[in-house]
Amino acid sequence: MSTTTGRARAVWFRCLASAFRTALACAIVGCTTLYGPASIRHHIAFPAFSYVTVILIVTDATLGDALHGCWLALYATVKSLGPALLSLWLIGPARLSRGTISVAVALGAFLVVFPRGTHLVARRIALGQIVIVYVIAYINGVHTEAIMHPLRVAASTAIGVLACVLALLLPYPRLACWELRLNCERLAENVSERLNLYVKAFCAEDNALGLAYISQAKPLSVAGAKLLQSIKRYQESVKWERLPLRFLRNFYSNPGERLQELEIPLRGMEMALTSCTASIPVRILDGETRYGPVQLEENVSLTQKQIKNCLLRDSLNAPESNAGNLVESHQTLQTISTRHQDLPSFFFLFCMKLLHCKSLAKPITPTQQKGSSTPCKQTGFFKSTWMSNWSTSVSRKRLMPAFKCSLSLGLAVLFGLIYSKKDGYWSGLTVAISLAAAREATFKVSNVKAQGTVLGTVYGVFGCFVFERYLSLRFISLLPWFVVTNFLRHSKMYGQAGGISAVIGAVLVLGRKKFGPPSEFAIARIVETFIGLSCSIMVDLLLQPTRASSLAKVQLFKCFETLSACISSISLAANSKTNLLENQRRLKLDVSELGKFIAEAEAEPNFWFLPFHSACYFELLGSFSKLVDLLLFSADAVGLLEHESQKFGGSWKESVNKLDGDLELFKEMAGSLVKCFEDVTKLLSLKSLEKELENKNIPHDLERGKSSNRNIFKVSGLDEDRIDSIISSYLQHSKEMVDRFHAADEGERELKSQVVLCLSALGFCMSNLIKETSEIEKRIIGILQWENPSKHINLYEISCKIRALYTTEQYCTNLQF
């Protein structure tokens, strides 16, 4: 209960602090534009855009983010207003029309979005400036000053950026380095608590107690993942605080990579415990390995001390590690168990040692990052930004997003001006400030943006009604709304897009004056927002017609391709770790992309299409994530064995030949299974396959397909005996190799225990790779059954049909040549 209360208190404090900073920045803009000197108010002609700039930068920001925002705003202003100023001066505001304005906005948007590497905030600010400059110039006509008008837009942007910096300095600065250090301390505590719980579960006297400890650790795992995300986010902000805050130079460190590395062994320990819950209490404790709870307690205390010393302090101040005790405790592991039930236990000990070794790694100091961590210090940074954005060749991946943005923005401005010349820029501004960095669920995001805009605008109108005669009280009424929208931004229902739209909707009504009756403005803005979002949706449907569900299926095929390459690269040969790690990283990227498509497909409307089977796809994603982790652990085990093999001499090669034979059988089994998945996911539909077979007169008896690959692993009848025999053979050969090596002194005993853990960990990974692959088989069958409810699904038969069709096509092609 106390933990829940503390977490709730922390969430409230974070939301209140963020709302206060946002309110302070908006108050600075409001006081300047409403009560400032007339000369300043004259140049800040667009306070609405000042508020928009504040919301884009100050939301959940640190001082580093605000300083970064200054550079992004400057970069955006030069990039957008330079060409706009030249265009207005050459053409003349009096000769502008709706058509020319729309074309000019579209061209300006293309020039902003097309360059590679431009930050999303810079793009949004630049697009907003383009809309304001051109549309307001058209609205004012001959009264527009071609030179001063763009400069006033720049001044309005500048006051918003300055307000962000001041809000994050007062009453005390919110520094990213402090937030980073605080999150590091929390993560260190999180890691220590999880380690304690995992070890308690491992040493539990009965199954129920072990499961209870594992359940307690699950919320900590979720919290640890969130802390890691926060640390990565603050690392980028820290870079922008180093130059102005030189006195804190020694306070900075780069713990992100090391923290990620500590997370991986903990996931392995959880995986091991989940696999061995049925065999708790663990049999290897005080068994033939003579490895007991006393050694585990020593390991835990040593690892926790090392995490606190090396993670939270500079390497120069950290005391030396007492790693010798850990070495001695692991020396009791001198033999490999041939029982399959003991593999999770050995894997657990392997992950414990891996965790301790990774905590010993020296942190990256600021001196080591001199050349790359401070953008402002690098010579030619402005030049590199401009040149790198434009020097690359044109590609479809860059051209299509730029064309989509320019077309949607141009159409939004055109239709917005047709509806209302006075308020026509709001439709374009809606598209400009909601530009996404990547593909997103168009309908869902547009829906939450529309809802957020309506909520914020209605709240603003209500505030104007209540405080009609007291302008200063309107700002105070914004504070509770900032708190509410902060919760909205962190909710699944509205997210960042809906929360930001709600903030802007209220600020634009309550933070200005002399814009007409609030109710009329509210209706006009809601309609213009609808026009802008409709244009975005229409352009997305025209230029990006492929549904996310189709892309998820294509990406699933890519994942199987990469997984096949990963399995093929598992070997005990020299340099095999490098190949396996490279393929594992590729698989991790592919799985990450698959997750994005699945999330988008779940959110997109079905219309007349078959509903997306999100449950099966999410289960597939979970299995792939486990496979990524297992392959990483396999690479670690193979790398350590490769390193230790040099100390064995000639006897190693003879033993490795037997182990490689077992690995080849494993790769043949798992590889054929994955290859079958590749063939099946390549299909558009079963109906199209059957039509192709009929058109090419290929018999349906499948003999042709079967004969083409007699060694294919039959998916529908998973041969568990064959799997067990391969793992048993591998364990027996590993035991023979280890027992052949007689350890005479302390160094040799440590070497032998290292080999025991690595070989056992590799055996665990092999076993679980097969298990997860069989789980994937069930999900694939579920997806095919969902798409073909009236058919009986047999993956082996489908795979044989595909191979028969492929063989026939190859044969016909060879005849033509």
Residue, then its C-alpha position, 0 to 999 in steps of 0.5 A: m500500500s505504501t508503494t502504491t501511495g508513493r507512486a501516486r504521490a510521485v505522479w501527482f508531483r510530476c504533473l503539478a511541476s510540469a503544469f506549473r512550468t507550462a503555466l509560467a511560460c504561458a504567463i510570461v507570454g501573456c504578460t508580455t503581449l497584453y501588458g508589455p510596452a507598446s513597442i514590444r507588443h507591436h513587434i509581437a503581432f502573433p501571440a497565438f503562435s507564441y503560445v504554440t511555440v511554448i507548448l511545443i517546447v516546454t511540455d515535460a521539458t528540462l533546461g537542456d530541452a529549452l536550450h535545444g529548443c532555442w537552437l531548433a527555433l533559430y534553425a527553423t526560422v532561418k529555414s522557413l522565413g528566409p525563403a518566405l521573406l524573399s518570396l513576399w518581397l519579389i511577388g508582393p503581398a497585393r498580388l497574392s491569391r488563394g491558389t498562389i498562397s496554397v502553392a507557396v505553402a506547399l513548396g515551403a513545406f516540402l523544402v522543410v520536410f524533405p531534408r534528412g535529420t531535421h528535428l521534429v520540433a524544428r519542422r513543426i515550428a518552421l511549418g507553422q511559421i510558413v502558414i502564418v507568414y503566407v496566409i496572414a499576408y494574403i488576409n491583410g493584402v496591401h497592408t502587409e509589409a513584405i520585410m517586417h511581416p516575417l520579422r514579426v513572426a520571428a519575434s513572436t517565435a522568439i518570445g515563446v522560446l525565451a518564455c520556455v527558458l525562463a520558465l525552466l530557470l525559475p524559481y529554480p532550474r530543472l536540470a536534466c543532469w539532476e533528473l538523470r542522476l535521480n533516475c539512475e539512483r532509482l534504477a539502481e534500487n530497482v535492479s537491487e530489489r529485483l535481484n533480491l526477489y529473483v534470488k529468493a524465488f530461486c532459493a524458495e522452499d516451495n513452488a507457491l513461495g517462488l511464484a509469489y516472489i516472481s509476481q512481486a518482481k513483475p511490477l518492478s520490471v515494468a517500472g525499470a523499463k520506464l526508468l530506462q526510457s526516462i534515462k535515455r530521454y534525459q541523456e539527450s538533454v544533458k548534452w545541451e546543458r554542458l556548455p552553459l553550465r561548466f561548473l557541473r562538468n564533472f557531474y555528468s556521466n553516460p550510464g544509458e548503455r550500461l543500464q541497458e546491459l544490466e537490464i538484459p541479465l535480469r530479463g534472463m533471470e526472470m526467464a529462467l525462473t519462469s521456466c523452472t517454477a515447476s521444479i522449485p525448490v531447485r535441485i542443484l542447490d547443495g546437490e552434486t554441484r555443491y552450490g548453495p544459498v550461501q554462495l548466492e547470498e555472497n554473489v547478490s551482496l557483491t553485485q549490489k555493492q558493485i552496482k551502487n559503487c560503479l553505477l552512481r559514481d565516477s569510475l575514479n572514485a569507485p572502490e575496487s571490486n571484491a570480485g575474488n569472492l565471486v570467483e571463489s563461489h563459482q568454483t564449486l560449479q565443476t560439472i554439467s548436469t544432464r537433466h533437462q530440468d536443471l538447465p534453467s537453474f544453470f542459466f540463472l547462475f549464468c545470468m547472475k555472473l553476467l550481471h556482475c561482470k557487466s556491473l564491473a564495466k567502467p562508465i563512460t566519462p565526459t572526457q571520453q565523450k568530448g568529441s561527440s557529446t556536446p553539439c554546440k562545441q563541435t566546429g562547423f555544427f551549423k554547416s554539418t547540419w545544413m550540408s548533411n540534410w541536403s547532400t544525400s541522394v533523393s530516395r522514396k523514403r524521404l520524398m513521399p513524407a515530404f510530398k504528403c506533408s506539402l500536399s496536405l498542408g497546401l490543401a488545408v490552407l486552400f480549403g480553410l481560406i475558402y471556408s473563412k478568409k479571416d480564420g483560414y490559417w487555423s486549418g493549415l496550422t493544425v496540420a503544421i503543428s501535428l506533423a508526425a516523425a513516422r507513420e502513425a494510425t491516421f484515423k486514431v490520431s486524427n480522432v484524438k486531435a479533434q477531441g482534444t481541440v474541442l475539449g480545450t476550446v470549450y474549456g476556454v469558452f467556459g473560462c471566458f464566460v466565467f471570468e469575462r471581466y477579469l482578464s488576469l483570472r483567465f490565466i489562473s484558470l489555465l493552471p487546473w487545465f494544464v494539470v488535467t491535460n498532463f494526465l491526458r497526455h500520459s493516458k492511452m485514450y488521448g496520448q501526446a497528440g490529444g493532450i497537446s491539442a487540448v492545451i493549445g485549444a484552451v490557451l488560444v482562447l484564454g490567453r488572448k484578447k480582441f479576437g472577437p466573441p469567444s463562441e464564434f472563434a471556437i466554432a470557427r477554429i473547430v471547423e478549421t481543425f476539422i478541415g485540416l485533419s480531413c485533408s491529412i486523412m485524405v492525402d494519407l489514404l491516397l498516397q499511403p493506401t496500404r493498410a497497416s495489417s498488410l504491412a504487419k504481415v510483410q514485416l512478419f515475413k522479414c522477421f522470419e527471414t532474419l530469424s532463419a539467418c540468426i539460427s544458421s549463425i549459431s556455432l562454436a566456430a571462430n568469430s561466430k559471435t560477431n555474425l550472431l550478434e549482427n543478425q540478432r541486432r537485425l532481428k531486434l530492429d525487425v521485431s521493433e518495426l513489427g511492433k509498430f505496425i501491429a500497434e497501428a493495425e490494432a488502432e485502424p478501423n476495419f471498414w469492409f476489411l477482415p478485422f485484424h487479429s491483434a491478440c495473435y499478433f501481440e502473442l507473436l510479438g512476445s515470442f519474437s522478443k523472447l527469441v531476441d533475448l535468447l539469441l543475445f544470451s547465446a551470443d554471450a555464451v558463445g563469445l565466452l566459450e570462444h575466449e576460454s577455448q584458447k586456454f584449453g589447447g588442442s583438446w578443445k577442437e576434438s570436443v567442439n566437433k561433437l558439440d557442433g554436430d549437435l548444433e547442426l541437428f538443432k539448426e536443421m530442426a529449428g531452421s526447417l520450422v522457420k523456413c515453413f513459416e516464411d513460406v506460409t507468411k509469404l502467401l496473400s491468401l490460401k485461395s490465391l495459392e489454390k488458384e495458382l496450383e489449378n492454373k499451372n495444373i500442379p497436382h494436389d497430392l503434394e508428392r512433388g512438394k514432399s520429394s523436393n525437401r525430404n528433410i523438412f521438419k514436420v510442423s504439425g507433429l512436433d517430435e518432442d522425442r527428437i528435440d529431447s534427444i538432441i538436447s540430451s546428446y548436447l548435454q552428454h557431450s558437454k559433460e564429457m568435455v568438461d569432465r575430461f578437463h582436470a582442474a588442478d589450481e584456482g585458475e583452472r577451477e574458475l575456467k572450468s566453472q565458466v565453461v560449465l555455465c556457458l555450455s549449460a546456458l547455450g543448452f537452455c537457449m537451444s531448448n527454449l528457442i525450439k519451444e518459442t518457435s513451436e509457440i509461434e507455430k500455434r499463433i501462425i495457425g491461429i492467424l490462418q484459421w482467422e483468415n480462412p474459418s472454413k478450412h482446415i489449416n495444416l502448415y506442412e501441407i501449405s508449405c509443400k504446395i508453395r514449394a511445388l509451385y515454386t519448383t514448377e515456376q523455376y523449371c519453366t524459367n529454365l526451359q525458357f532460357 
